[in-house]
Amino acid sequence: MNRRAHLACTHAGLLFAALLICGVFIVAGWIPPPSPERTAADVARGFAADRLHIGIGMTLLALGSAFYWPFSAAIASQLRRIEGARPVLAVTELAAATGTVLAVLLPA
């Protein structure tokens, strides 16, 4: 087991979280969310006015989603080590990670 590679993959999870927070909350400005009292036209105008910030935020989120895979690979590697000959949970974790990355990447 390569300790440096595992640490790098683990830190990729932190990078994913940082890019998610920066992209969605700080750059795109989606905290706080639009008031429920606003009309659909007002919300649409707000999104149109902040198109550049939202685009940059979603680009950060899309780039950051790729860092979830190495993080999940480190988790799957440890699961495989624990499970032994039949690493069902490790394979399931990697499949779930792919679903998570796609669920984050495609809407971004």
Residue pairs with C-beta under 8 A, 6 or more apart in sequence:
1 77
1 81
6 74
6 77
8 70
9 70
9 71
9 73
9 74
10 71
10 74
12 67
12 68
12 69
12 70
12 71
12 74
13 67
13 68
13 70
13 71
13 74
15 64
15 67
16 64
16 65
16 67
16 68
16 71
18 64
19 60
19 61
19 63
19 64
19 67
20 61
20 64
20 104
22 57
22 60
23 56
23 57
23 58
23 59
23 60
23 61
23 64
23 108
24 30
24 31
24 57
24 61
25 31
26 57
27 53
27 56
27 57
27 60
28 50
28 53
28 54
28 56
28 57
28 58
29 50
29 53
29 54
29 57
30 57
34 42
34 43
34 46
38 46
47 54
58 108
59 108
61 104
61 108
62 104
62 105
62 108
65 101
65 104
65 105
65 108
66 101
66 105
68 97
68 100
68 101
68 104
69 97
69 98
69 101
71 97
72 93
72 94
72 96
72 97
72 100
73 94
73 97
75 93
76 87
76 90
76 91
76 93
76 94
76 97
77 90
79 87
79 89
79 90
79 93
80 87
80 90
83 89
83 90
